[in-house]
Amino acid sequence: MSSVMKASTAGASSSAPVAHNAVPPPPTTSATRSSRIAPHSHIKGLGLNPEGYAATDSSGFVGQVEAREACGVVVDLVKSRKFSGRALLLVGPPGTGKTALALAISQELGAKVPFCPMVGSEVYSTEVKKTEVLAEAFRRAIGLRIKETKEVYEGEVTELTPTESENPLSGYGKTVSHVIVGLKTVRGTKQLRLDPSIYEAILKEKIQVGDVIYVEANTGAVKRVGRSDAYASSYDLESETYVPLPKGDVHKRKELVQDVTLGDLDAANARPQGGQDIMSVMGSLVKSGRTEITEKLRREVNRVVKGYVDQGVAEVVPGVVFIDEVHMLDIECFTYLNALLESPMAPTVVLATNRGNALVRGTTDIYAPHGIPVDLLDRCLIVRTSPYDKDAISKVVQLRANVEGLKLGDGVLDRLATKGSESSLRYALQLLTPASILSNISGRKQIELEDIDEMGELFLDAKTSADIIGKHQDGEAS
C-alpha cells in the first residue's frame, strides 16, 4: 500500500504548495432549485392497505380499484418467488393508468429496484437486432447489489494539488510526481500524498474541491459520492447529488454497497475503458453507437455473478421490465419473449396494450386478442383498466395541480373535468401548465376560467382537430 498511497497529518506537508483551498459558499436565499416534475411523479405505490384492498384515493392513485388490487396480488406473487415464467398484461384505453400501475408495482417491490420501461416500436433499430434490444432491456432490469467491507479514506475534498517534476525521459516538459489531496470529515481532516495513477482516476471522475469522495486503501480506486451539501445553495450548470459531510475519521473501514445491473456489466465488459473499479468503468463508457453483446459474454458475466452470490458478496435484485404498446412487437419478438420468460434470472415482465383483436405483426393471417400470439397470452395474467368518469378526472386534475404547485380558481376544476370527460384525461392535464403561464403573465396567482377557455382555443383536443380537418377535406371534395 505504501507504493500507492501515503497518509500524513494536515500540517506535515507544509512545504508543498497548497492550492484550491475550499471555502464554503455564503448562504443565499435567492438561489432556488426546481426539480423536473415527471408525468407520474405523484405515484408512490399501489395504495393498498395491509389486507390488500385499495383505498379510494391513495399513494397518488385515483380510482382503478380492481386493477390496483390485482396488481397487489402480483406483487405478493413476485415477492414469494412464485411469478416466474409469467407476465402481467395491462389492457385498457389510452390514459387509464397502465404506465402508472407498472411504475407502482416497481415501487412496491422495494427501493432501488430497477425499472426499465420501453415501447414496442423500440425494437425496430437499424443498429442491432430486434431480439438484442429485448435482451438488453431484460438485462438492465436485473439488478446486482454488491456489498464489501473495505479500508478507505473518505471525506470532502478541501485540497487538490498536483506536484510536477522534470520528466526523466525527456528534457522537455514536466510530469506529475504525486498529488496532495486534503479530506475533511465531521471529526477531523487528513492530507494524503497519492500516486500519479490515482490522480488520473481523479481526473476521469471529474473530481473537484467540494466533492465527497472515498479512496480505497488497498487498490487506490477513487469513487465520487456526490457534492458536499455545503455547496447546495450555489449555482451549478448541472443538477448535482448533494450528500452530507461524512462522519467519523477520514481513515476507516466501511461497508460499500454498489447497485449495478447485468446490462451495465455486459456493456462494461464489452467495451472496457480502463477504469479502476466497476463504477469507474461504467462511468466512462462511450455512449456513441451501440454494440451487440454476444451470448458467450453474457454467460461469462452470469458465471461471475453466480460466484459473487454464492460467496455472499452480492445479491440479485430482479426488477421490472415494462413494454408499452406491446402489440407493436412482431412474431419473432414474441417467440423470443417466451424464451426470456423461462430464463432463471428473468425480471418481472409487465406488458400493456390498448388494442382489441388485431393482426399479429410479422404475419398475414394470424389474428389474436390484443395482437399477441395465444401461446404468450396463456402465460399472462390479464388486468383491465377502466376509463375515468368526470369525478375521477376532477380528482386527478386537482392532484396534479397540487404536485405542480398550481392554484385553481372557482369553477376551473369543473371546467377541466368536463373537457377531460368530453375528450381525454391527458388533454385536461396538458392545459394546466400553459394556463398557469398565462395567468402569471396576466398578474394573477391562480388559474381562472378565462385562462382555461383561451388555452382551449389555442390547443385543440384530438376529436376537435380531426373534425376540422374532416370538414376541410369534405369542402375540397365538393
C-alpha positions in Angstrom: 0.0 0.0 0.0 2.9 2.3 0.7 3.8 2.5 -3.0 0.3 3.7 -3.9 -0.7 5.9 -1.0 1.0 7.7 1.9 -1.1 9.5 4.5 0.2 12.3 6.7 -1.3 14.8 9.1 -2.8 18.1 7.9 0.3 20.0 8.8 3.0 17.6 7.7 3.4 18.8 4.2 3.7 22.5 4.7 6.5 22.7 2.1 4.2 21.5 -0.7 2.3 24.2 -2.5 -1.3 24.4 -1.4 -3.9 25.3 -3.9 -7.7 25.1 -4.4 -8.4 25.5 -0.7 -12.1 25.2 -0.2 -14.2 27.9 1.4 -17.9 27.1 1.8 -20.0 29.5 -0.1 -22.1 32.0 1.8 -25.7 31.1 2.3 -28.0 32.7 -0.2 -31.8 32.8 -0.2 -32.2 33.7 -3.8 -30.8 30.5 -5.2 -33.8 28.2 -5.7 -33.7 24.7 -7.3 -36.8 23.3 -9.0 -36.8 19.6 -9.9 -38.4 18.4 -13.0 -42.0 17.2 -12.5 -42.5 13.9 -14.4 -45.9 12.8 -15.6 -46.0 10.1 -12.9 -44.0 11.8 -10.1 -47.2 11.7 -7.9 -47.3 7.9 -8.0 -45.9 6.5 -4.7 -47.3 2.9 -4.8 -50.5 1.0 -5.4 -52.2 2.5 -2.3 -53.2 -0.8 -0.7 -54.0 -1.5 3.0 -52.3 -4.4 4.8 -55.3 -6.7 3.8 -54.6 -5.9 0.1 -57.7 -3.8 -0.5 -57.3 -0.5 -2.4 -58.1 2.8 -0.7 -60.3 5.0 -2.9 -57.6 7.6 -3.4 -54.2 6.7 -2.0 -50.4 6.9 -2.9 -51.2 9.2 -5.8 -53.8 6.8 -7.4 -57.3 7.8 -8.1 -59.8 5.0 -8.9 -58.8 1.8 -10.8 -59.6 -0.1 -7.6 -59.8 -3.6 -9.1 -56.7 -3.1 -11.2 -54.7 -2.0 -8.2 -55.8 -4.9 -6.1 -55.0 -7.3 -8.9 -51.5 -5.8 -9.2 -51.1 -6.1 -5.4 -51.7 -9.9 -5.8 -49.0 -9.9 -8.5 -46.6 -8.1 -6.2 -47.2 -10.7 -3.5 -46.5 -13.5 -6.0 -43.3 -11.8 -7.1 -42.1 -11.4 -3.5 -42.8 -15.0 -2.8 -40.9 -16.0 -6.0 -44.0 -17.7 -7.5 -44.3 -15.5 -10.6 -41.5 -17.0 -12.7 -42.4 -17.8 -16.3 -45.4 -15.5 -16.3 -46.1 -11.9 -17.3 -48.7 -9.3 -16.4 -50.7 -7.8 -19.2 -52.5 -4.5 -18.7 -55.3 -3.7 -21.2 -57.3 -0.6 -21.4 -57.9 2.6 -23.3 -55.2 5.3 -23.5 -54.9 7.5 -20.4 -56.2 5.0 -17.9 -53.1 4.5 -15.8 -51.3 1.5 -17.3 -47.9 3.0 -17.1 -48.6 4.3 -13.6 -49.6 0.8 -12.5 -46.3 -0.7 -13.8 -44.3 2.1 -12.0 -46.3 1.4 -8.8 -45.5 -2.3 -9.0 -41.8 -1.4 -9.2 -42.1 0.9 -6.1 -44.0 -1.8 -4.1 -41.2 -4.3 -4.8 -38.7 -2.1 -2.9 -36.3 0.8 -3.1 -33.7 0.8 -5.9 -35.5 -2.0 -7.8 -34.6 -1.4 -11.5 -37.5 -0.2 -13.6 -36.8 -0.5 -17.3 -39.6 1.0 -19.5 -39.7 0.7 -23.3 -42.1 0.9 -26.2 -42.7 -1.9 -28.6 -41.5 0.0 -31.5 -38.1 0.5 -30.0 -37.0 -3.0 -31.2 -37.0 -1.8 -34.8 -33.5 -0.4 -34.8 -31.1 -0.2 -37.7 -28.1 -0.9 -35.5 -28.9 -4.0 -33.6 -31.2 -7.0 -33.9 -34.8 -6.9 -32.5 -34.1 -9.7 -30.2 -30.9 -8.0 -28.9 -33.0 -4.9 -27.9 -35.3 -7.1 -25.9 -32.4 -9.0 -24.3 -30.7 -5.7 -23.3 -33.9 -4.4 -21.7 -34.2 -7.6 -19.7 -30.6 -7.4 -18.5 -31.0 -3.8 -17.5 -33.9 -4.8 -15.3 -31.9 -7.3 -13.3 -30.0 -5.5 -10.5 -27.0 -6.7 -8.6 -26.3 -5.3 -5.1 -22.6 -5.7 -4.2 -21.6 -5.4 -0.5 -18.0 -5.3 0.5 -16.2 -4.1 3.7 -13.0 -2.1 2.7 -10.4 0.1 4.2 -11.0 3.6 2.8 -10.1 7.2 3.1 -13.4 9.2 2.9 -14.2 12.9 3.2 -14.9 16.2 1.5 -12.1 17.3 -0.8 -10.6 20.5 0.6 -7.4 20.5 -1.4 -6.4 19.0 -4.7 -2.8 19.9 -5.7 -0.8 18.0 -8.3 3.0 18.3 -7.8 5.1 18.3 -11.0 8.7 17.4 -11.6 11.1 17.2 -14.5 10.4 14.3 -16.9 13.3 11.9 -16.5 12.8 10.5 -20.0 12.9 13.9 -21.8 14.4 17.2 -21.2 11.2 18.9 -22.3 8.0 19.2 -20.3 7.1 18.0 -16.8 5.2 15.1 -15.3 3.1 14.7 -12.2 5.2 13.1 -9.5 2.4 12.9 -6.9 -0.8 14.7 -5.9 -1.8 16.2 -2.5 -5.4 15.6 -1.5 -7.0 17.0 1.6 -10.0 15.3 3.0 -12.4 16.6 5.7 -15.0 14.8 7.9 -17.0 15.8 10.9 -14.3 14.5 13.2 -11.2 15.9 11.5 -9.0 16.4 8.4 -6.2 14.5 6.8 -3.8 15.2 4.0 -3.0 12.4 1.6 0.0 12.1 -0.7 -1.2 10.0 -3.7 0.4 8.2 -6.6 0.1 9.8 -10.1 -2.1 6.9 -11.3 -4.7 7.9 -8.7 -4.6 11.4 -10.0 -5.5 10.1 -13.4 -8.5 8.4 -11.8 -9.5 11.6 -10.1 -9.4 13.4 -13.5 -11.6 10.7 -15.0 -14.1 11.0 -12.2 -14.1 14.8 -12.7 -13.5 15.4 -9.0 -13.0 18.9 -7.7 -12.8 20.7 -4.4 -16.1 20.3 -2.5 -16.9 16.8 -3.7 -17.3 14.0 -1.3 -15.1 11.0 -2.3 -13.6 7.8 -1.0 -10.3 6.2 -1.9 -9.8 2.5 -1.4 -6.6 2.0 0.6 -5.6 -1.3 -1.0 -6.3 -0.6 -4.6 -6.3 3.2 -4.9 -9.7 3.1 -6.6 -11.4 6.5 -6.4 -15.2 7.0 -6.2 -17.1 10.2 -6.3 -20.1 10.0 -3.9 -21.6 13.4 -4.6 -21.3 17.1 -4.0 -21.0 18.3 -0.4 -24.3 19.8 0.8 -22.4 22.9 2.0 -22.5 23.9 -1.7 -26.2 23.2 -2.2 -27.0 26.9 -2.4 -24.5 27.8 -5.1 -25.4 28.0 -8.8 -24.5 24.9 -10.9 -24.9 24.4 -14.6 -26.0 20.8 -14.0 -28.1 19.2 -11.2 -26.0 17.6 -8.6 -26.4 14.9 -5.9 -25.7 16.6 -2.6 -24.5 14.5 0.3 -23.8 15.4 4.0 -20.2 15.6 5.3 -19.1 12.1 6.3 -19.0 11.2 10.0 -16.1 9.6 11.9 -12.5 9.6 10.9 -11.1 10.1 7.4 -9.4 6.6 7.6 -12.0 4.0 8.4 -13.4 0.6 7.5 -16.6 1.0 5.6 -19.2 -1.4 4.1 -19.7 -0.3 0.5 -22.9 -1.0 -1.4 -22.9 -0.7 -5.1 -26.1 -1.1 -7.2 -25.5 -2.1 -10.8 -27.4 -4.1 -13.4 -26.4 -7.0 -15.5 -26.8 -4.7 -18.5 -24.1 -2.4 -17.0 -21.8 -5.4 -16.5 -22.4 -6.6 -20.1 -21.6 -3.2 -21.5 -18.6 -2.6 -19.3 -17.0 -5.9 -20.3 -17.9 -5.5 -24.0 -16.1 -2.1 -24.1 -13.7 -1.8 -21.1 -12.3 1.8 -20.7 -9.5 1.1 -18.2 -11.3 2.2 -15.0 -10.1 1.1 -11.6 -13.4 -0.2 -10.2 -16.7 -1.3 -11.7 -18.4 2.1 -11.2 -15.5 4.0 -12.8 -15.7 1.6 -15.8 -19.3 2.3 -16.3 -19.0 6.0 -15.7 -16.5 6.3 -18.5 -18.4 4.2 -21.1 -18.6 5.7 -24.5 -22.2 6.2 -25.3 -21.9 6.8 -29.1 -23.1 3.9 -31.1 -24.4 0.5 -29.8 -22.6 -2.8 -29.6 -24.3 -6.1 -29.7 -23.4 -8.3 -26.7 -22.6 -11.9 -27.5 -24.3 -14.7 -25.7 -20.9 -16.1 -24.7 -20.1 -12.8 -22.9 -23.5 -12.9 -21.1 -22.9 -16.5 -19.9 -19.5 -15.4 -18.6 -21.0 -12.4 -16.7 -23.7 -14.7 -15.3 -21.0 -17.2 -14.1 -19.1 -14.4 -12.3 -22.3 -13.0 -10.7 -23.2 -16.5 -9.5 -19.8 -16.7 -7.8 -20.4 -13.4 -6.1 -23.9 -14.6 -4.9 -22.5 -17.9 -3.6 -19.9 -16.1 -1.6 -22.5 -13.8 -0.1 -20.8 -10.7 -1.5 -23.7 -9.8 -3.8 -27.4 -10.4 -4.2 -29.6 -10.4 -7.3 -32.4 -7.8 -7.3 -34.9 -8.7 -10.0 -36.5 -5.5 -11.4 -39.4 -4.7 -13.7 -39.5 -4.6 -17.5 -42.4 -2.6 -18.8 -43.2 -2.9 -22.5 -45.9 -0.4 -23.6 -47.7 -0.8 -26.9 -46.7 -4.5 -26.9 -48.8 -5.1 -30.0 -46.1 -3.3 -32.0 -43.8 -6.3 -31.5 -43.7 -8.9 -34.3 -43.9 -12.7 -34.2 -40.1 -13.1 -33.9 -40.1 -10.9 -30.8 -43.0 -12.7 -29.2 -41.2 -16.0 -29.7 -38.1 -14.6 -28.1 -40.1 -13.2 -25.2 -41.3 -16.8 -24.4 -37.7 -17.9 -24.1 -36.8 -14.9 -22.0 -39.7 -15.5 -19.6 -38.3 -19.0 -19.0 -34.8 -17.7 -18.1 -33.8 -18.5 -14.4 -33.0 -14.8 -13.8 -35.9 -13.2 -15.6 -37.3 -9.9 -14.2 -40.9 -9.2 -13.6 -42.5 -8.5 -17.0 -45.4 -6.1 -17.4 -47.0 -5.6 -20.8 -49.5 -3.0 -21.8 -51.8 -2.5 -24.9 -54.9 -0.6 -25.9 -55.8 -2.9 -28.9 -58.6 -5.5 -29.1 -58.5 -8.3 -31.7 -55.6 -7.4 -34.1 -53.3 -8.9 -36.6 -50.0 -10.2 -35.1 -47.3 -8.2 -36.7 -45.0 -10.2 -39.0 -47.8 -12.5 -40.1 -50.5 -12.1 -42.8 -53.3 -14.3 -41.4 -52.9 -14.7 -37.6 -55.4 -12.6 -35.7 -55.3 -12.8 -31.9 -56.6 -10.8 -28.9 -54.5 -7.6 -28.4 -52.3 -8.6 -31.3 -50.4 -11.1 -29.1 -49.9 -14.8 -30.0 -52.0 -17.2 -28.0 -49.0 -19.1 -26.6 -47.7 -15.9 -25.0 -51.2 -14.8 -23.8 -51.5 -18.1 -22.0 -48.5 -17.1 -19.9 -50.1 -13.7 -19.0 -52.3 -12.6 -16.1 -54.6 -10.0 -17.7 -55.7 -6.9 -15.8 -58.2 -4.4 -17.2 -58.1 -0.7 -16.6 -61.3 1.3 -17.0 -61.9 4.8 -18.3 -62.2 7.6 -15.8 -65.5 9.3 -15.1 -65.9 13.1 -14.6 -65.5 12.9 -10.8 -62.3 10.8 -11.1 -60.9 13.2 -13.7 -61.6 16.1 -11.3 -59.6 14.4 -8.6 -56.7 13.6 -10.9 -56.5 17.2 -12.1 -56.6 18.5 -8.5 -53.8 16.1 -7.6 -51.6 17.2 -10.5 -52.3 20.8 -9.6 -51.1 20.2 -6.1 -48.0 18.4 -7.3 -47.1 21.2 -9.7 -47.9 23.9 -7.1 -50.8 25.4 -9.1 -53.8 27.2 -7.6 -57.2 26.8 -9.3 -59.9 29.5 -9.2 -63.6 29.0 -8.8 -65.1 26.7 -11.5 -61.7 25.8 -13.1 -61.6 22.3 -11.7 -65.1 21.5 -13.0 -64.3 23.0 -16.4 -61.2 20.9 -16.8 -63.1 17.8 -15.7 -65.7 18.5 -18.3 -63.1 18.9 -21.0 -61.4 15.7 -19.9 -64.7 13.7 -20.0 -65.5 15.1 -23.4 -62.0 14.4 -24.9 -59.4 12.7 -22.7 -57.8 13.0 -19.2 -54.4 13.7 -20.8 -55.9 16.7 -22.7 -57.3 18.2 -19.5 -53.9 17.7 -17.7 -52.0 19.3 -20.6 -54.0 22.5 -20.3 -52.9 23.1 -16.7 -49.3 24.3 -17.1 -50.0 26.6 -20.2 -52.9 28.1 -18.3 -50.7 28.8 -15.3 -48.2 30.6 -17.6 -51.0 32.7 -19.0 -52.3 33.6 -15.5 -48.8 34.6 -14.4 -48.4 36.9 -17.5 -51.7 38.5 -16.5 -50.5 39.1 -13.0 -52.8 36.5 -11.3 -51.7 34.0 -8.7 -54.3 31.4 -9.6 -55.7 29.9 -12.8 -59.1 31.4 -13.8 -61.8 30.2 -16.2 -60.7 32.7 -18.8 -57.2 31.1 -18.9 -58.7 27.6 -19.5 -61.0 29.0 -22.2 -58.2 30.7 -24.0 -56.0 27.6 -23.8 -58.9 25.6 -25.2 -58.9 27.9 -28.2 -55.1 27.7 -28.7 -54.7 24.0 -28.1 -57.3 21.6 -29.6 -58.1 18.1 -28.5 -57.9 15.2 -30.9 -61.6 15.0 -31.7 -62.0 18.7 -32.5 -58.9 18.8 -34.7 -60.0 15.7 -36.6 -63.4 17.2 -37.2 -61.9 20.4 -38.5 -59.6 18.6 -41.0 -62.5 16.3 -42.0 -64.8 19.3 -42.8 -62.0 20.9 -44.7 -61.4 17.8 -46.8 -65.2 17.4 -47.4 -65.3 21.0 -48.6 -62.4 20.4 -51.0 -64.1 17.3 -52.4 -67.4 19.1 -53.1 
